[in-house]
């Protein structure tokens, strides 16, 4: 995984962990300093570790980490996925 991508994933995971509850996608973008489309792309990659809720009439997306998720564990799984892609 590229270094800049890894840094962005860590920023998003830390932001979600610090919030301890539902957070808007745009708020996560503000806290991390990343563009909201970058946040969305990262969330698609770590979808197994994140809960998402949509507020339809307003087109808002709320996200939070699932209970018991460890940031180090997520990074290890992403590393394994990257190695599998290389094969």
N, C-alpha and C positions, 0 to 999 in steps of 0.2 A: 504494500500500500504506500502511496506517495506520502511524503512527510507533511505536506500542507493539508492533504485530505485527512490524515490521522489527527492533526491538530484541531481541525474543524469538528471532527467526530467527538473528540474529547471535550471541546468547548460546549457542544450541544448536550452531551451526557451530563457534564457538571452543572449546566444550567437547569436541566430537568431534575437533577438530584437536589439542588439547592432549593428549588421551588416547593418540593414535598407535596404538591397538590397539582391540580389542573392548571395549565398555563397556556395562554394563547400563542399560536405560532408566531405572530408578529411581535409579541412581547419577548419571546425567546430570541427572535432576531435582534431586537434592540439590546438585550442584555449581552449577547455574544458579539455583536458588531458584524454579523454575517447577513447577507441578503436573504430574504424570506424564501426565495426559490432554492437557495443552497440548503437551508434548514429542511425544506420539504424533501429534497433529494436525499439528504442524510437520514431523515426519518423513514424513508422507504427502504433504506438499506438495513436499518436496525428495527424493522417493523415487529419482529418477534419479541422485543423487549419493551415495547411502548404501547400504551393504550391510547386510542384516539376517539374523539367524540366530535360530531359535526352539528352545528346549529344551522339548520337549513335556510330559514328565511333570511338570515344575515350573512350566510356564507362564511362562517367562522369555524375554525378548527382548534379544538383544545387537545393538548397532549400531556401525558405524564408517564413516568417510568412505572413499570409493573412492580408490584411488591417483591422484595427479595432479590432484585437485580443488582449485580455487582459490576461496576465499571470495568474492572480488570477482566472479568469473565466475558463481557461483551467484546472487549478488544481481542481476546484470545480467539473467540469464535470468528471474528472478522478476519483475523490473520489466517486461520485455517481455510476460510472461504477463498481468500486470495490465492493461497497455495493450490487449492483444488482447481481454480480457474487457469492457473499456469500449466497444469498437466494436460 
